[in-house]
Amino acid sequence: MRDTAKMEHTAEDYISFKLQEGPLLIAKPKFDIDGTDLLALLPDETHGRFSARLGRIQSKGRSLKNTPHSPVDIPCVYVRGPFFVFLYIDYRKVDNLYVFFVEDIEKWEVKEGKYVLDVTRKAIEDGSMDRFLFNADKAQEIVETIRRTPSEMEKEMYQMLKMGQDVIEKQRVIEEITDILHKLTVAKKDIELQNGILTETYLEVQLLAREIVEKAPAVLLERINRYKEDGLDEEHTYREVVRRETNMDTESTWLIILHLYDSVEKKFMIRPDVISQDSSSI
């Protein structure tokens, strides 16, 4: 493993440790999208159920023990929304963790579509880097930056992620759906982009529903179709099936019903029992 890679793994562990001293929850995603090495989740329980606002963290590690300087570069397209770059420097001082916000990164030099910062021993020694040192004030500033981010889309995405994972684990396709849901979470640049990724997610949910239907018992499919022919809507059919089929998990049952009713896009996996618990938070 390259020295830089080792340093960046060390940085991730140190950053996670330091940030979790506050209200943030730190997660390591199993993907690399828009420079996301870590996710910073700010819990929000004001709507009666757990949801979270998200911040993206890119971690960098550099050693200046054997060189007077080392460059750090970030693709310009990553630098938007609640995005933070943490820099761990292995050189003399005990306080060696720095954090840069979007407004800081945008002041770096731009080269070939990247923001570039040349980290030098001189900048460390003369204190010109001190204003970027991570401390309790910086941690609170990160929390406030994430809190200011519009969160309605995030709440919906977090709910879908939780519901989707329960079903996906049974179907062994968790990584594909997780990638799509993550793209939804970070794709806030404009409404057109959000709608485009939502369309992709609808298609994935439809595909997952089709796979579940293919494996479902024939008697269950016949019962659902009979309810449909009798004029019952999806919600009433769901309640009847759940009452009768105690061995069938509710997420899979709801997906089967949506598929047979051709209404996956209309309902998008929000089960009737979830709606009835707290309709004001949907």
HUJOQUI-V91799 format. One record per pair of residues at least 12 apart in sequence whose ideal C-beta (glycine too) atoms are under 10 Angstrom apart, sorted by the first residue. I is the first residue (numbers start at 1). J is the second residue. Records with the same first field share a line. If there is no record, write none. Layout:
I = J + J
This chain:
3 = 61 + 62 + 63 + 66 + 90
4 = 60 + 61 + 62 + 63 + 70
5 = 61
6 = 61 + 63 + 90
7 = 59 + 60 + 61 + 62 + 63 + 70 + 87 + 88 + 89 + 90
8 = 37 + 58 + 59 + 60 + 61 + 62 + 86 + 87 + 88
9 = 37 + 59 + 61
10 = 59 + 61 + 63 + 88 + 90
11 = 37 + 38 + 58 + 59 + 60 + 61 + 62 + 86 + 87 + 88 + 89 + 90 + 96 + 97
12 = 26 + 28 + 37 + 38 + 57 + 58 + 59 + 60 + 61 + 86 + 88
13 = 28 + 59 + 88
14 = 59 + 61 + 86 + 88 + 96 + 97 + 134
15 = 37 + 38 + 40 + 57 + 59 + 60 + 61 + 84 + 86 + 87 + 88 + 97 + 99 + 134
16 = 28 + 38 + 40 + 57 + 59 + 86
18 = 86 + 97 + 99 + 134 + 135 + 136 + 138 + 139
19 = 38 + 40 + 55 + 57 + 84 + 86 + 99 + 134 + 139 + 142 + 143
20 = 40
21 = 136 + 139
22 = 40 + 42 + 136 + 139 + 140 + 142 + 143
23 = 41 + 42 + 43 + 139 + 140 + 143 + 146 + 147
24 = 39 + 40 + 41 + 42 + 43 + 52 + 55 + 57 + 139 + 142 + 143 + 146
25 = 39 + 40 + 41 + 42 + 43 + 52
26 = 38 + 39 + 40 + 41 + 55 + 57
27 = 39 + 40 + 41 + 52 + 54 + 57
29 = 56 + 178 + 179 + 182 + 185
30 = 174 + 175 + 178 + 179 + 182
31 = 175 + 178 + 179 + 182 + 183
32 = 58
33 = 56 + 78 + 179 + 182 + 183 + 185 + 186 + 187
34 = 56 + 58 + 75 + 77 + 78 + 79 + 80 + 81 + 83 + 182 + 183 + 186 + 187
35 = 56 + 57 + 58 + 59 + 74 + 75 + 77 + 78 + 79 + 83 + 85 + 186
36 = 54 + 55 + 56 + 57 + 58 + 78 + 83 + 182 + 185 + 186
37 = 56 + 57 + 58 + 59 + 60 + 85 + 86
38 = 55 + 56 + 57 + 58 + 59 + 84 + 86
39 = 52 + 54 + 55 + 56 + 57 + 182 + 185 + 186
40 = 52 + 53 + 54 + 55 + 56 + 57 + 82 + 84 + 142 + 143 + 145 + 146
41 = 53 + 54 + 55 + 146 + 154 + 158
42 = 54 + 55 + 82 + 142 + 143 + 144 + 145 + 146 + 147 + 149 + 151 + 154
44 = 146 + 147 + 151 + 154 + 155 + 158
46 = 281
47 = 151 + 155 + 278 + 280 + 281 + 282
48 = 277 + 278 + 280 + 281
49 = 155 + 158 + 159 + 162 + 274 + 277 + 278 + 281 + 282
50 = 155 + 158 + 159 + 162
51 = 151 + 152 + 154 + 155 + 156 + 157 + 158 + 159 + 162 + 281
52 = 146 + 151 + 154 + 155 + 157 + 158 + 161 + 185
53 = 82 + 143 + 145 + 146 + 147 + 148 + 149 + 150 + 151 + 154 + 155 + 158
54 = 81 + 82 + 146 + 149 + 151 + 154 + 157 + 158 + 182 + 185 + 186 + 188
55 = 81 + 82 + 83 + 84 + 142 + 143 + 145 + 146 + 147 + 149
56 = 78 + 80 + 81 + 82 + 83 + 84 + 85 + 146 + 182 + 185 + 186
57 = 82 + 83 + 84 + 85 + 86 + 99 + 142
58 = 72 + 74 + 75 + 78 + 79 + 83 + 84 + 85 + 86 + 87 + 100 + 105
59 = 84 + 85 + 86 + 87 + 88 + 97
60 = 72 + 73 + 74 + 85 + 86 + 87 + 88 + 89 + 98 + 100 + 117 + 119
61 = 86 + 87 + 88 + 89 + 90 + 96
62 = 87 + 88 + 89 + 90 + 91 + 96 + 119
63 = 88 + 89 + 90 + 91
64 = 89 + 90 + 91 + 92 + 96 + 119 + 120 + 121 + 123 + 124 + 125
65 = 89 + 90 + 91 + 92 + 121
66 = 91
67 = 91 + 120 + 121
68 = 119 + 120 + 121 + 122
69 = 118 + 119 + 120 + 121 + 122 + 123
70 = 87 + 89 + 91 + 117 + 118 + 119 + 120 + 121
71 = 109 + 111 + 114 + 116 + 117 + 118 + 119 + 120
72 = 85 + 87 + 89 + 98 + 100 + 105 + 108 + 114 + 115 + 116 + 117 + 118 + 119
73 = 108 + 109 + 110 + 111 + 112 + 113 + 114 + 115 + 116 + 117 + 118
74 = 100 + 105 + 108 + 114 + 115 + 116 + 117
75 = 112 + 113 + 114 + 115
76 = 105 + 106 + 108 + 110 + 111 + 112 + 113 + 114 + 115
77 = 113 + 114 + 189
78 = 102 + 105 + 114 + 115 + 186
79 = 100 + 101 + 102 + 103 + 104 + 105 + 106 + 108 + 114 + 115
80 = 102 + 186 + 188 + 189
81 = 102 + 145 + 146 + 149 + 150 + 186 + 187 + 188 + 189
82 = 101 + 102 + 142 + 145 + 146 + 147 + 148 + 149 + 186 + 188
83 = 100 + 101 + 102 + 105 + 145 + 186
84 = 99 + 100 + 101 + 102 + 104 + 105 + 134 + 138 + 141 + 142 + 145 + 146
85 = 98 + 99 + 100 + 101 + 102 + 104 + 105 + 108 + 115 + 117 + 132
86 = 98 + 99 + 100 + 132 + 134 + 138 + 142
87 = 99 + 100 + 117 + 119 + 129 + 132 + 134
88 = 134
89 = 119 + 121 + 123 + 124 + 129
91 = 119 + 121 + 124 + 125
92 = 121 + 124 + 125
93 = 124 + 125 + 129 + 130 + 133
95 = 130 + 133 + 134 + 135
96 = 124 + 129 + 133 + 134
97 = 132 + 133 + 134 + 135 + 138
98 = 117 + 119 + 124 + 129 + 130 + 131 + 132 + 133 + 134 + 138
99 = 132 + 133 + 134 + 135 + 138 + 139 + 141 + 142
100 = 115 + 117 + 132 + 138
101 = 132 + 138 + 141 + 142 + 145
102 = 145
103 = 145
104 = 117 + 131 + 132
105 = 117
117 = 129 + 132
149 = 188
150 = 188
153 = 184 + 185 + 187 + 188 + 191 + 194 + 198
154 = 184 + 185 + 186 + 188
155 = 281 + 282
156 = 184 + 185 + 198 + 268 + 270 + 282
157 = 181 + 182 + 183 + 184 + 185 + 186 + 187 + 194 + 197 + 198 + 201
158 = 181 + 185
159 = 269 + 270 + 274 + 281 + 282
160 = 177 + 180 + 181 + 184 + 185 + 198 + 201 + 205 + 268 + 269 + 270
161 = 177 + 178 + 180 + 181 + 182 + 184 + 185
162 = 181
163 = 250 + 251 + 254 + 255 + 268 + 269 + 270 + 271 + 274
164 = 177 + 178 + 180 + 181 + 201 + 204 + 205 + 208 + 251 + 269
165 = 177 + 178 + 181 + 251
166 = 249 + 250 + 251 + 252
167 = 205 + 208 + 209 + 212 + 249 + 250 + 251 + 252 + 254 + 255 + 269
168 = 181 + 204 + 208 + 251
170 = 212 + 215 + 249 + 251 + 252
171 = 208 + 211 + 212 + 215 + 252
173 = 204 + 207 + 208 + 211
176 = 204 + 207 + 208
177 = 201 + 204 + 205 + 207 + 208
179 = 204
180 = 197 + 198 + 200 + 201 + 203 + 204 + 205
181 = 197 + 201 + 204
182 = 197
183 = 196 + 197 + 200 + 201
184 = 197 + 198 + 200 + 201
185 = 197
198 = 265 + 268
199 = 265
201 = 268 + 269
202 = 264 + 265 + 268 + 269
203 = 264 + 265
205 = 255 + 258 + 259 + 264 + 265 + 267 + 268 + 269
206 = 255 + 258 + 259 + 262 + 264 + 265
207 = 264
208 = 252 + 255 + 259 + 264 + 269
209 = 252 + 254 + 255 + 256 + 257 + 258 + 259 + 260 + 264 + 269
210 = 255 + 256 + 259 + 264
211 = 255 + 259
212 = 251 + 252 + 253 + 255 + 256 + 259
213 = 252 + 255 + 256 + 257 + 258 + 259 + 260
215 = 252 + 256
216 = 245 + 248 + 252 + 253 + 255 + 256 + 259 + 260
217 = 245 + 247 + 248
219 = 245
220 = 241 + 244 + 245 + 248 + 253 + 256 + 257 + 260
221 = 256 + 259 + 260
223 = 237 + 240 + 241 + 244 + 245
224 = 237 + 238 + 240 + 241 + 245 + 253 + 256 + 257 + 259 + 260 + 261
225 = 237 + 260 + 261
227 = 240 + 241 + 257 + 260 + 261
228 = 257 + 260 + 261 + 262
232 = 257 + 261
233 = 257 + 261 + 263 + 272
234 = 254 + 257 + 258 + 260 + 261 + 263 + 266 + 267 + 271 + 272
235 = 254 + 257 + 267 + 271 + 272 + 273 + 275 + 276
236 = 272
237 = 253 + 254 + 256 + 257 + 260 + 261 + 272
238 = 250 + 253 + 254 + 256 + 257 + 258 + 261 + 267 + 271 + 272 + 273
239 = 271 + 272 + 273 + 276
240 = 257
241 = 253 + 254 + 256 + 257
242 = 254 + 257 + 271 + 272 + 273
250 = 271 + 272 + 273 + 274
251 = 269 + 271
253 = 271
254 = 267 + 269 + 270 + 271 + 272 + 273 + 274
255 = 267 + 269 + 271
257 = 271 + 272
258 = 270 + 271
270 = 282
